[in-house]
Amino acid sequence: MLTNEITKVISLLKHISYVQNVSEKIDFSRNEFVGEFEPVLLDQLCMAGLLRKSEKEKNGSIRYLYELSRPLQQISICDIIQVTGGNIKLCFDDEIEIYDRYGMAGHRLGVANFMTCHFLSEINLAEIVLPDEWLGGEDK
């Protein structure tokens, strides 16, 4: 149900939380864990209020340090979905995978998946009104 990007962001935030719990700030300029994370995504997490970024100068170069701006328990999946662009994958075939894959949150994610699929299946295309230019009706 959760996209790879959402899963990566969750892992990143958990990693930062763990590092904070051992009284350190994480320095991504030398940490291989974040090699897959674009600076743009880290900036988006900062703009969304999930991370705080500070600068540290060392040996003439600037290093960026990141820390959670609030406890991990106060960050929701909804927060992450908004930051990453609002994408989730609906699971149509194997809902049991959701329960197994996501641990304690699996039940709630499974219910959200089921309800989302149910509500979307009740919206037929005839009910959706699109602007004429999308339908090719009006030439400009």
C-alpha positions as a printed Julia matrix, in Angstrom:
140×3 Matrix{Float64}:
   0.0    0.0     0.0
   2.82   2.43    0.79
   5.03   3.43   -2.12
   8.78   2.9    -2.05
   9.32   6.63   -1.58
   7.03   6.72    1.45
   8.77   3.67    2.9
  12.19   5.32    2.39
  11.03   8.52    4.08
   9.68   6.54    7.03
  13.01   4.71    7.31
  14.87   8.01    7.15
  12.75   9.59    9.87
  13.1    6.51   12.07
  16.87   6.58   11.55
  17.04  10.25   12.5
  14.88   9.53   15.55
  17.22   6.74   16.63
  20.3    8.93   16.2
  18.63  11.69   18.24
  17.86   9.19   20.97
  21.58   8.6    21.36
  22.1   12.37   21.69
  23.64  13.07   18.3
  22.51  15.03   15.3
  22.82  13.29   11.97
  25.23  14.74    9.44
  24.1   13.64    5.99
  27.1   15.06    4.22
  29.1   12.03    5.42
  26.39   9.44    6.11
  25.89   6.74    3.49
  22.36   5.96    4.72
  21.06   9.03    2.96
  22.82   8.55   -0.35
  19.46   7.73   -1.93
  17.79  10.89   -0.61
  17.79  13.99   -2.72
  18.54  17.27   -0.96
  15.21  18.44   -2.4
  13.33  15.78   -0.41
  15.2   16.71    2.77
  14.27  20.36    2.13
  10.63  19.32    1.58
  10.65  17.53    4.93
  12.02  20.71    6.5
   9.4   22.92    4.82
   6.66  20.54    5.98
   7.9   21.01    9.54
   9.05  17.42   10.03
  12.79  18.16   10.12
  15.01  21.01   11.27
  18.15  21.78    9.33
  21.2   23.48   10.72
  24.57  24.28    9.21
  27.97  23.52   10.63
  31.25  24.65    9.16
  34.12  22.22    9.36
  37.46  22.44    7.54
  36.15  25.15    5.25
  33.1   23.21    4.08
  29.5   23.48    5.22
  27.8   20.4     6.61
  24.06  20.15    7.09
  22.66  18.57   10.22
  19.08  17.32   10.42
  16.9   16.49   13.38
  13.22  15.77   13.89
  11.22  18.88   14.69
   8.77  16.84   16.77
   8.73  13.33   18.22
   8.3   10.44   15.82
   5.03   9.51   17.54
   3.56  12.86   16.45
   4.31  12.33   12.74
   1.53  10.57   10.83
   1.39   8.63    7.59
  -0.8   11.47    6.31
   2.07  13.92    6.92
   4.4   11.7     4.9
   1.9   11.21    2.06
   1.49  14.99    1.74
   5.24  15.58    1.61
   5.89  12.86   -0.96
   3.14  14.01   -3.3
   0.12  12.16   -2.0
   0.65   8.8    -3.66
  -0.35   5.45   -2.19
  -0.77   2.14   -3.97
  -4.14   0.54   -3.5
  -3.88  -3.17   -2.92
  -6.68  -4.98   -4.75
  -5.54  -8.59   -4.7
  -3.77  -9.43   -1.47
  -4.96  -7.37    1.48
  -3.43  -9.89    3.88
   0.0   -8.66    2.73
  -0.81  -5.26    4.26
  -1.54  -6.84    7.63
   1.68  -8.87    7.54
   4.0   -6.25    6.05
   3.24  -3.22    8.22
   3.18  -4.73   11.68
   1.05  -2.95   14.26
  -0.14  -0.33   11.78
  -1.11  -3.03    9.26
  -4.65  -3.4    10.52
  -5.41   0.32   10.24
  -3.69   0.53    6.83
  -5.7   -2.5     5.68
  -8.94  -0.85    6.75
  -7.9    2.41    5.02
  -7.08   0.46    1.85
 -10.42  -1.37    1.91
 -12.44   1.81    2.55
 -10.56   3.77   -0.12
 -11.15   1.01   -2.7
 -14.79   0.81   -1.67
 -15.42   4.57   -1.95
 -13.54   4.9    -5.24
 -15.48   1.98   -6.74
 -18.72   3.89   -6.1
 -17.67   6.91   -8.19
 -18.5    6.33  -11.83
 -16.92   8.31  -14.62
 -20.26   9.82  -15.71
 -20.35  11.71  -12.39
 -16.97  13.37  -12.94
 -17.23  16.72  -14.67
 -14.17  17.7   -16.65
 -13.53  21.05  -18.33
 -14.43  21.11  -22.03
 -10.8   21.61  -23.11
  -9.91  18.25  -21.48
 -12.65  16.59  -23.52
 -11.62  18.3   -26.77
 -14.9   20.23  -26.99
 -13.65  23.82  -27.12
 -10.9   25.11  -29.38
  -9.0   28.15  -28.23
